[in-house]
Amino acid sequence: MEAQGRRPSSANCGLPLLPAMSSRHWRVRMEKTQQAQATKKLELELRDEKQAELDRQVSCPGIIE
């Protein structure tokens, strides 16, 4: 049984966003963060493709594309 006067705890208490989180500057920072993450992901994919291509060339040295 819950104690009287206590609100049930919840992850969303219905509080509004902090002003810093709803500002234009926060949105700009988030866009930059997302762009940086996308760039890293693309770099990793390109690195993996390049490594796979090198592995194929080493495993089949007689085939030149």
PyMOL commands that set and color helices and strands:
alter all, ss='L'
color gray80, all
select helices_A, chain A and resi 19-22+24-59
alter helices_A, ss='H'
color red, helices_A
deselect
rebuild
show_as cartoon
